[in-house]
Amino acid sequence: MINIKLNPLWSKTVLVITFCFLLFLSSYVLIDPKGSAKNLLSIYNFFAINFESLFLYFGFGVLVFLIFIALSKSGSKKIILDGRSNYSYFSWYSMLFATGMGAALLYWSTYEWLVYYANPLEGEEQSLLKARSYPLFHWMFTGWALYILPTVAFVFSLMKNSNTPLTFSGILLKEQSGPIRIILDIFFIGAILTGAGVGLALSFPLMSAAISKLFNLNQTIYLDFLMLLICMCIVSISVFRGIQNGIKKLSNFNIILVITFLTLILVTGPTKYIVINTLEPVTYVLKNYLSLSLFKSQYSLDWTVFYWAWYIALAPAVGAFIVNISNNKTIRELIFGALIVGSLGCIFHIGVLSNISIYFYENGILDAPKIYADESLTSHALVIETVSSLNYGTLFLILFTIIAVVFLCTTYDSLSYILAAASMKNFKDMPSRSLRVFFAIILMIQPALIMFLGGKDSFMWLLVVISVPLMIIYLFLILSIFKNAIKFKKS
């Protein structure tokens, strides 16, 4: 008989749920990759069509609620977390942004405008203003509000009881046992695991396309596995070293690279064109934020609902990690830091990369709308072709590739750390190195295998399907925040 001894500080329930979910997900997807993706897409479409208004009002409501909490007396409360380090504002913002945004931001910043330009709303002509504005709207305030709602709920719960486990059940239940706890933890862990799969599904084709372009190689499964091995080594080393010596340094390096990359494009490219055509759509979004948030359109059905579902599903992992790095910050700094700095970072990305693509189109350098229409290049290859068309294109492509790799790694080291932290019985207990590295390897290998075997679309649709029950859980998180805020106000 094999006797396996687990660390007494580990939560057996969380570990069992994690392994069972991985087994279930792998079995469901791999038995019929195309069929599972089709079924999950049908479920998502049903929810998107029938609950479009709910998604729109929920997203805007969360934004208003968090601003209210930030401006209230509770917003001035300082977050004190036993056993967690303090971080400078630069490191804090770097980790916050790198965790919330991955290589997907590089991809959509360059590509998303095409979707709206090529598919104008019914009765309207093609509009570059709207094509520039909708990506900004989808990556600004509401998305970040949805991200940090769980963070604020975790913070209030930990301020009341520093032994709170870092899971939904830890916030919402007094007794850490019973079927309700298992259900809550299934959704918490399920969102993290499917989020890991989506991260790979979006990032790997982009990285492979960049490597293929740089070295004139064919995109093969061997190249993908080589990239997987490189990323897995980086993530494992980063998460092994912990937040202070690993994740923080990697995030700082990533943000410095991103700022350098975008600034160089701005300086060496059509600077005035980019600045003017970034400020105009930002102004449009701010003036029309209420209508963009609440009024239905084909864009809201096809894209806004998808984005809000995406943020809702990724929020448990992002929110839980942000808790770990927010020691000695106030709740007001936490909320406005995410909403303002996160949004500004996305505006910088989208403003530069979208407008350089549009500039190439208007000046006959690269006709992206035509390529989009005739599908002569994949979407990822089109992004790489856009970067390659810049002045000093090879240099920019090298920087782009490094940033994409590091962005992926900063996302996965955060996910690994949070899954390990959630596996501890108490928040005070730091997750062991072995557990962090173990989850880092599992989180990359399992979804990678599914992706290579044709199941990547299943991850994407499962992630957004999970957002529907998560919205119900988030309503209870809002109630929890409100009740704790009142208690702190009275004290």
C-alpha positions as CSV (number, residue, x, y, z in Angstrom):
1,M,0.0,0.0,0.0
2,I,1.4,3.4,-1.0
3,N,1.1,5.9,1.8
4,I,1.2,9.5,0.5
5,K,1.8,12.1,3.2
6,L,0.5,15.6,2.3
7,N,1.7,18.7,4.0
8,P,-0.8,19.4,6.9
9,L,-1.1,23.0,5.8
10,W,-2.4,22.0,2.4
11,S,-6.2,21.9,1.7
12,K,-7.0,18.4,0.5
13,T,-10.4,19.6,-0.8
14,V,-8.8,22.2,-3.1
15,L,-6.2,19.7,-4.3
16,V,-8.8,17.0,-5.1
17,I,-11.0,19.5,-6.9
18,T,-8.1,20.7,-9.0
19,F,-7.1,17.2,-10.1
20,C,-10.7,16.1,-10.8
21,F,-11.3,19.2,-12.8
22,L,-8.2,18.7,-14.9
23,L,-9.2,15.1,-15.5
24,F,-12.7,16.0,-16.4
25,L,-11.7,18.8,-18.7
26,S,-9.1,16.7,-20.5
27,S,-11.5,13.8,-21.0
28,Y,-14.4,16.0,-22.2
29,V,-12.3,17.9,-24.7
30,L,-10.1,15.2,-26.0
31,I,-12.9,12.7,-26.7
32,D,-14.3,15.0,-29.3
33,P,-12.4,18.4,-29.6
34,K,-14.6,19.8,-32.4
35,G,-17.9,18.6,-30.9
36,S,-17.1,19.9,-27.4
37,A,-16.2,23.3,-28.8
38,K,-19.4,23.4,-30.8
39,N,-21.5,22.4,-27.8
40,L,-19.8,25.0,-25.5
41,L,-20.2,27.7,-28.2
42,S,-23.9,26.9,-28.4
43,I,-24.3,27.3,-24.7
44,Y,-22.4,30.6,-24.7
45,N,-24.5,31.9,-27.6
46,F,-27.7,31.0,-25.7
47,F,-26.4,33.0,-22.6
48,A,-25.1,35.9,-24.7
49,I,-28.4,36.4,-26.6
50,N,-30.7,35.9,-23.6
51,F,-28.6,37.6,-20.9
52,E,-27.0,40.4,-23.0
53,S,-28.7,43.1,-20.8
54,L,-27.6,41.3,-17.6
55,F,-23.9,41.3,-18.7
56,L,-24.1,45.0,-19.7
57,Y,-25.8,46.2,-16.6
58,F,-23.7,44.0,-14.3
59,G,-20.4,45.3,-15.8
60,F,-21.4,48.9,-15.4
61,G,-22.9,48.3,-12.0
62,V,-19.7,46.7,-10.7
63,L,-17.7,49.8,-11.9
64,V,-20.1,52.2,-10.1
65,F,-20.1,50.1,-7.0
66,L,-16.3,50.0,-6.7
67,I,-16.0,53.7,-7.3
68,F,-18.5,54.2,-4.5
69,I,-16.5,52.0,-2.2
70,A,-13.2,53.8,-3.1
71,L,-14.7,57.2,-2.3
72,S,-16.4,56.0,0.9
73,K,-14.8,56.1,4.4
74,S,-13.9,52.4,3.9
75,G,-11.7,53.4,1.0
76,S,-9.1,54.9,3.3
77,K,-8.6,51.7,5.2
78,K,-5.1,50.4,4.8
79,I,-4.6,46.8,3.8
80,I,-2.5,45.0,6.3
81,L,-1.6,41.4,5.4
82,D,0.5,39.3,7.8
83,G,3.5,37.6,6.1
84,R,3.2,39.6,2.8
85,S,5.9,42.0,1.6
86,N,5.4,45.6,0.7
87,Y,6.1,46.7,-2.9
88,S,7.0,50.0,-4.5
89,Y,4.3,51.6,-6.6
90,F,6.3,50.8,-9.8
91,S,6.6,47.1,-8.9
92,W,3.0,47.0,-7.7
93,Y,1.7,48.5,-10.9
94,S,4.0,46.3,-13.0
95,M,2.7,43.1,-11.4
96,L,-0.9,44.3,-11.4
97,F,-0.8,45.1,-15.1
98,A,1.3,42.0,-16.1
99,T,-1.1,39.7,-14.3
100,G,-4.3,41.3,-15.7
101,M,-3.0,41.7,-19.3
102,G,-1.1,39.0,-21.2
103,A,0.1,38.5,-24.8
104,A,-3.6,38.8,-25.8
105,L,-3.3,42.5,-25.3
106,L,-0.5,42.7,-28.0
107,Y,-2.7,40.6,-30.3
108,W,-6.0,42.5,-29.9
109,S,-4.3,45.9,-29.8
110,T,-3.1,45.3,-33.4
111,Y,-6.1,43.4,-34.7
112,E,-9.3,44.3,-33.0
113,W,-10.0,47.5,-34.9
114,L,-10.3,45.4,-38.1
115,V,-13.4,43.6,-36.8
116,Y,-15.4,46.8,-36.3
117,Y,-14.1,48.5,-39.5
118,A,-14.9,45.5,-41.7
119,N,-18.3,44.9,-40.0
120,P,-20.0,48.3,-39.5
121,L,-23.3,48.4,-37.6
122,E,-26.4,47.9,-39.6
123,G,-27.4,51.1,-41.5
124,E,-23.9,52.7,-40.9
125,E,-20.9,53.2,-43.1
126,Q,-17.4,52.0,-42.2
127,S,-16.1,54.2,-39.4
128,L,-12.4,54.4,-38.3
129,L,-13.5,56.4,-35.3
130,K,-15.7,53.5,-34.0
131,A,-13.1,51.0,-35.1
132,R,-10.6,52.8,-32.9
133,S,-13.0,53.5,-30.0
134,Y,-14.5,50.0,-29.3
135,P,-11.2,48.3,-28.5
136,L,-10.4,51.1,-26.0
137,F,-13.8,50.7,-24.4
138,H,-13.4,47.0,-24.0
139,W,-10.0,47.3,-22.4
140,M,-10.7,50.2,-20.1
141,F,-12.5,50.9,-16.8
142,T,-15.3,48.2,-16.8
143,G,-12.9,45.4,-17.6
144,W,-10.6,46.3,-14.7
145,A,-13.5,46.8,-12.4
146,L,-14.6,43.2,-13.1
147,Y,-11.0,42.1,-12.5
148,I,-10.6,43.6,-9.1
149,L,-14.1,42.9,-7.6
150,P,-12.9,39.6,-6.1
151,T,-9.7,41.4,-4.9
152,V,-11.7,43.9,-2.9
153,A,-13.9,41.1,-1.5
154,F,-10.7,39.1,-0.5
155,V,-9.2,42.2,1.1
156,F,-12.3,43.0,3.3
157,S,-12.5,39.4,4.3
158,L,-8.8,39.1,5.2
159,M,-9.0,42.4,7.2
160,K,-11.8,40.8,9.2
161,N,-10.1,37.4,9.6
162,S,-6.5,37.0,8.6
163,N,-6.9,33.2,8.4
164,T,-9.4,33.3,5.6
165,P,-8.6,30.8,2.8
166,L,-8.0,32.4,-0.6
167,T,-11.1,31.0,-2.3
168,F,-14.7,32.0,-2.7
169,S,-15.8,29.7,0.1
170,G,-13.2,31.5,2.3
171,I,-15.1,34.8,1.8
172,L,-18.7,33.6,1.8
173,L,-18.8,30.7,4.3
174,K,-18.2,30.6,8.0
175,E,-17.7,26.8,8.0
176,Q,-15.1,25.5,5.6
177,S,-17.0,22.2,4.9
178,G,-20.1,20.9,3.1
179,P,-21.4,20.8,-0.5
180,I,-21.7,24.5,-0.9
181,R,-18.0,25.0,-0.2
182,I,-17.2,22.4,-2.8
183,I,-19.4,24.0,-5.4
184,L,-17.9,27.5,-4.7
185,D,-14.3,26.1,-4.9
186,I,-15.1,24.2,-8.1
187,F,-16.0,27.5,-9.9
188,F,-13.0,29.3,-8.4
189,I,-10.5,26.6,-9.5
190,G,-12.3,25.9,-12.7
191,A,-12.0,29.6,-13.8
192,I,-8.2,29.5,-13.1
193,L,-7.6,26.3,-15.0
194,T,-9.7,27.3,-18.0
195,G,-8.1,30.7,-17.9
196,A,-4.7,29.0,-18.2
197,G,-5.8,27.2,-21.3
198,V,-7.1,30.3,-23.0
199,G,-3.8,32.1,-22.2
200,L,-1.9,29.4,-24.1
201,A,-4.4,29.2,-26.9
202,L,-4.0,33.0,-27.7
203,S,-0.3,33.3,-26.9
204,F,1.4,30.3,-28.6
205,P,0.2,31.0,-32.2
206,L,1.4,34.6,-31.8
207,M,4.8,33.5,-30.5
208,S,5.2,30.8,-33.1
209,A,4.3,33.2,-35.9
210,A,6.9,35.6,-34.6
211,I,9.7,33.0,-34.3
212,S,8.8,31.6,-37.8
213,K,9.0,35.1,-39.3
214,L,12.3,35.9,-37.5
215,F,14.1,32.7,-38.4
216,N,12.2,31.8,-41.6
217,L,10.9,28.6,-40.1
218,N,7.8,26.6,-40.7
219,Q,5.3,26.7,-37.9
220,T,5.3,23.1,-36.7
221,I,4.4,21.2,-33.5
222,Y,8.1,20.9,-32.7
223,L,8.5,24.6,-32.7
224,D,5.5,24.9,-30.4
225,F,6.9,22.4,-28.0
226,L,10.2,24.2,-27.9
227,M,8.4,27.4,-27.0
228,L,6.4,25.6,-24.4
229,L,9.6,24.2,-22.8
230,I,11.3,27.6,-22.8
231,C,8.2,29.3,-21.2
232,M,7.8,26.5,-18.7
233,C,11.4,26.8,-17.5
234,I,11.0,30.6,-17.1
235,V,7.7,30.2,-15.2
236,S,9.0,27.5,-13.0
237,I,12.1,29.5,-12.0
238,S,10.1,32.6,-11.4
239,V,7.5,31.0,-9.3
240,F,10.2,29.0,-7.4
241,R,11.9,32.2,-6.4
242,G,8.6,33.6,-5.2
243,I,6.9,37.0,-5.6
244,Q,9.8,39.2,-4.3
245,N,12.7,37.6,-6.1
246,G,10.9,36.1,-9.1
247,I,7.5,37.4,-10.2
248,K,8.2,41.0,-9.2
249,K,11.5,41.1,-11.2
250,L,10.0,39.4,-14.2
251,S,7.0,41.8,-14.2
252,N,9.3,44.9,-13.8
253,F,11.4,43.7,-16.7
254,N,8.3,43.1,-18.8
255,I,6.9,46.6,-18.2
256,I,10.2,48.3,-19.0
257,L,10.3,46.3,-22.2
258,V,6.7,47.2,-23.1
259,I,7.2,50.9,-22.4
260,T,10.4,50.9,-24.5
261,F,8.8,49.0,-27.4
262,L,5.7,51.3,-27.6
263,T,7.7,54.5,-27.1
264,L,10.2,53.6,-29.9
265,I,7.3,52.9,-32.3
266,L,5.8,56.3,-31.3
267,V,9.0,58.1,-31.8
268,T,10.2,56.4,-35.0
269,G,6.7,56.2,-36.5
270,P,4.1,58.8,-37.4
271,T,4.1,60.4,-33.9
272,K,1.5,63.2,-34.5
273,Y,-0.8,60.8,-36.3
274,I,-0.8,58.3,-33.4
275,V,-1.3,60.9,-30.7
276,I,-4.2,62.7,-32.5
277,N,-5.9,59.4,-33.4
278,T,-5.5,58.1,-29.9
279,L,-6.9,61.2,-28.1
280,E,-9.9,61.4,-30.4
281,P,-11.3,57.9,-29.7
282,V,-10.5,58.2,-26.0
283,T,-12.6,61.4,-25.9
284,Y,-15.4,59.6,-27.8
285,V,-15.4,56.7,-25.3
286,L,-15.5,59.0,-22.3
287,K,-18.3,61.1,-23.8
288,N,-20.3,58.0,-24.7
289,Y,-19.4,55.7,-21.9
290,L,-22.9,55.4,-20.6
291,S,-24.4,54.5,-23.9
292,L,-21.5,52.1,-24.8
293,S,-22.0,50.4,-21.5
294,L,-25.8,50.0,-21.4
295,F,-27.3,50.2,-24.9
296,K,-27.6,47.1,-27.0
297,S,-26.0,46.8,-30.5
298,Q,-24.5,44.1,-32.7
299,Y,-21.1,45.0,-31.2
300,S,-22.3,44.6,-27.7
301,L,-23.8,41.2,-28.5
302,D,-20.8,39.9,-30.4
303,W,-18.0,41.6,-28.4
304,T,-18.9,43.5,-25.3
305,V,-20.7,40.5,-23.7
306,F,-17.7,38.3,-24.7
307,Y,-15.2,40.6,-23.1
308,W,-17.2,41.1,-19.9
309,A,-17.6,37.3,-19.7
310,W,-13.9,36.9,-20.3
311,Y,-13.0,39.4,-17.5
312,I,-15.5,37.8,-15.1
313,A,-14.1,34.4,-15.6
314,L,-10.4,35.5,-15.3
315,A,-11.1,37.7,-12.2
316,P,-10.7,34.9,-9.5
317,A,-7.1,34.3,-10.5
318,V,-6.2,37.9,-11.2
319,G,-8.0,39.2,-8.1
320,A,-6.5,36.7,-5.8
321,F,-3.0,37.5,-7.0
322,I,-3.4,41.2,-6.6
323,V,-4.4,40.6,-3.0
324,N,-1.0,39.1,-2.3
325,I,0.9,42.1,-3.6
326,S,-1.2,44.9,-2.1
327,N,0.0,44.9,1.4
328,N,0.2,48.4,2.9
329,K,-1.9,50.0,0.2
330,T,-5.3,51.5,0.9
331,I,-8.5,50.1,-0.6
332,R,-8.8,53.4,-2.5
333,E,-5.4,53.0,-4.0
334,L,-6.2,49.4,-4.9
335,I,-9.4,50.3,-6.8
336,F,-8.2,53.5,-8.5
337,G,-4.8,52.1,-9.2
338,A,-6.3,49.2,-11.1
339,L,-9.0,51.4,-12.9
340,I,-6.7,54.3,-13.9
341,V,-3.2,52.7,-14.3
342,G,-4.6,49.6,-15.9
343,S,-6.7,51.6,-18.3
344,L,-3.9,54.0,-19.2
345,G,-1.6,51.0,-19.9
346,C,-4.2,49.5,-22.3
347,I,-4.8,52.9,-24.0
348,F,-1.1,53.2,-24.6
349,H,-1.0,49.7,-26.2
350,I,-4.1,50.1,-28.3
351,G,-3.4,53.7,-29.3
352,V,0.1,52.9,-30.7
353,L,-0.5,49.4,-32.2
354,S,-4.0,50.0,-33.6
355,N,-3.0,53.3,-35.2
356,I,0.2,52.1,-36.7
357,S,-1.9,49.3,-38.4
358,I,-4.4,51.9,-39.6
359,Y,-1.7,54.2,-40.8
360,F,-0.2,51.4,-42.9
361,Y,-3.6,50.8,-44.4
362,E,-4.3,54.4,-45.2
363,N,-0.9,54.9,-46.8
364,G,-0.9,51.7,-48.8
365,I,1.9,50.0,-46.9
366,L,-0.2,47.0,-45.6
367,D,-3.8,46.6,-46.5
368,A,-5.0,44.8,-43.4
369,P,-8.8,45.1,-44.2
370,K,-8.2,43.3,-47.5
371,I,-6.1,40.6,-45.8
372,Y,-8.8,40.2,-43.2
373,A,-11.5,39.9,-45.8
374,D,-9.8,37.4,-48.1
375,E,-8.1,35.5,-45.2
376,S,-4.8,35.3,-47.0
377,L,-3.0,35.4,-43.7
378,T,-4.1,34.1,-40.3
379,S,-4.9,36.7,-37.7
380,H,-1.7,36.0,-35.8
381,A,0.4,36.2,-39.0
382,L,-1.2,39.5,-39.8
383,V,-0.2,41.0,-36.4
384,I,3.4,39.8,-37.0
385,E,3.3,41.3,-40.6
386,T,2.2,44.6,-39.1
387,V,5.1,44.7,-36.7
388,S,7.5,43.6,-39.4
389,S,6.4,46.5,-41.6
390,L,7.6,49.1,-39.1
391,N,10.9,51.0,-39.6
392,Y,13.6,48.8,-38.1
393,G,11.0,46.0,-38.4
394,T,13.4,43.2,-37.4
395,L,14.4,44.9,-34.2
396,F,10.8,45.6,-33.3
397,L,9.8,42.0,-34.1
398,I,12.6,40.7,-31.7
399,L,11.3,43.0,-29.0
400,F,7.7,42.0,-29.7
401,T,8.6,38.3,-29.4
402,I,10.5,38.8,-26.1
403,I,7.5,40.8,-24.7
404,A,5.0,38.1,-25.8
405,V,7.0,35.4,-24.1
406,V,7.5,37.4,-20.9
407,F,3.9,38.5,-20.9
408,L,2.8,34.8,-21.0
409,C,5.3,33.9,-18.3
410,T,4.2,36.7,-16.0
411,T,0.6,35.5,-16.4
412,Y,1.4,31.9,-15.7
413,D,3.7,32.5,-12.7
414,S,0.8,34.5,-11.1
415,L,-1.7,31.7,-11.9
416,S,0.6,29.1,-10.4
417,Y,1.2,31.1,-7.3
418,I,-2.5,31.7,-6.8
419,L,-3.4,28.1,-7.3
420,A,-0.8,27.1,-4.8
421,A,-1.9,29.8,-2.3
422,A,-5.5,28.6,-2.7
423,S,-4.4,25.1,-1.8
424,M,-3.3,26.4,1.7
425,K,-5.8,26.1,4.5
426,N,-5.0,29.7,5.7
427,F,-3.9,32.8,3.9
428,K,-1.1,33.3,6.5
429,D,0.6,30.1,5.3
430,M,2.9,30.8,2.4
431,P,2.6,28.2,-0.4
432,S,5.7,25.9,-0.5
433,R,8.1,26.1,-3.4
434,S,7.5,22.5,-4.5
435,L,3.7,23.2,-4.7
436,R,4.2,26.4,-6.7
437,V,6.5,24.7,-9.2
438,F,4.3,21.6,-9.5
439,F,1.3,23.8,-10.4
440,A,3.4,25.8,-12.8
441,I,4.3,22.7,-14.8
442,I,0.7,21.3,-14.6
443,L,-0.9,24.5,-15.7
444,M,1.3,24.7,-18.9
445,I,1.5,21.0,-19.9
446,Q,-2.2,20.0,-19.6
447,P,-3.7,22.9,-21.6
448,A,-0.8,22.7,-24.1
449,L,-1.5,19.1,-24.8
450,I,-5.2,19.8,-25.3
451,M,-4.4,22.8,-27.5
452,F,-2.0,20.8,-29.7
453,L,-4.6,18.1,-30.1
454,G,-7.2,20.5,-31.4
455,G,-9.2,21.5,-28.3
456,K,-8.1,25.1,-27.9
457,D,-11.6,26.5,-28.8
458,S,-13.2,24.5,-26.0
459,F,-11.1,26.3,-23.4
460,M,-12.2,29.7,-24.8
461,W,-15.9,28.9,-24.8
462,L,-15.8,27.0,-21.5
463,L,-14.2,30.1,-19.9
464,V,-17.0,32.4,-20.9
465,V,-19.7,29.9,-20.1
466,I,-18.3,29.7,-16.5
467,S,-18.9,33.5,-16.3
468,V,-22.6,33.1,-16.0
469,P,-22.7,31.2,-12.6
470,L,-19.7,33.4,-11.5
471,M,-21.9,36.5,-11.9
472,I,-24.3,35.0,-9.3
473,I,-21.3,34.3,-7.0
474,Y,-20.1,37.9,-7.6
475,L,-23.5,39.3,-6.4
476,F,-22.8,37.6,-3.1
477,L,-19.2,39.0,-3.1
478,I,-20.7,42.5,-3.6
479,L,-23.0,41.9,-0.6
480,S,-20.1,40.7,1.4
481,I,-18.1,43.8,0.5
482,F,-21.0,46.1,1.4
483,K,-21.6,44.4,4.8
484,N,-17.9,44.5,5.7
485,A,-17.6,48.1,4.6
486,I,-20.5,49.0,7.0
487,K,-18.8,47.2,9.8
488,F,-15.5,49.0,9.3
489,K,-17.4,52.3,9.1
490,K,-19.0,51.7,12.4
491,S,-15.7,50.6,14.0
